[in-house]
Amino acid sequence: MPEPPPFKSIEAMQAEFLRRFEASPGFGLSRVIRRVFLAPTPALVWNGTTYQVVPPELVALEDDSVVYAPREHAAFQAGISTNVTRREVRKLFKHRPLTSLETNAVLALREGRDLVVFTNRVDVPEASADLVSTAPNLLVFGALRAGKTCAACHQCDPGTLLGAFAYRLAPAAMAPDNAPHSLALRSNLVARLFTPPSAPRSRL
């Protein structure tokens, strides 16, 4: 089977996972462990670099703000009822508190942004330059906002920020003949905060 074409933008990647989320049965936490959400994913091409894409972590913002990694719980998907409550699922899922960087990203989403992108260039020893891309890693946050249906269930206003997807993206492996040979780049953390005019919003 031919590989699907890569995502041409971060907005397209977020739109695909919003579609998967909405197509999955159950509540938010139980949706992200379903096969439709965890299905193989196209790569992302961003600024000329190809990134490997894996299903994102779920940042839950109701009650205590915590992060869930759906890939760690894929084995539960057959045993989780679509009627299970949010509190019941929380007991089954491993979770962790938000980091300071994640907290800052959530603040930007609360201010109305739909995407937050952090880029991080890490030091690479010259001896490894043939094997490691010097393109930055990406940490992307995409907003999950309440649509009309989920607003009634969650008892909140439409558009309320209920959560976020957190994508951790690394450049795809490069063949030695195409690998960069420049000096290692210094560590550099840059945040890009923006609200694309046509960015998709979730309908939870």
Number of C-alpha atoms within 10 A of each C-alpha: 3 4 9 10 11 18 20 15 13 17 16 15 20 27 17 17 21 21 16 19 26 19 14 18 16 19 19 19 23 26 22 29 25 25 14 17 23 19 12 13 19 17 21 23 18 15 9 9 13 20 23 16 20 17 20 24 19 23 27 22 15 12 7 9 15 18 23 22 20 25 16 12 16 15 12 15 16 10 7 17 14 13 10 13 14 14 10 11 16 14 9 11 17 14 17 12 14 16 11 9 11 18 13 13 26 25 11 19 24 16 10 15 19 26 25 22 19 18 17 18 18 17 13 17 12 14 10 11 17 18 18 20 25 20 20 21 18 21 19 23 29 32 29 27 24 24 17 14 12 20 18 12 10 14 10 15 14 17 17 17 22 21 24 25 22 24 20 18 20 19 21 17 13 14 12 13 9 10 15 17 17 10 12 18 15 11 11 11 13 12 15 10 16 15 13 11 7 8 18 20 17 23 18 21
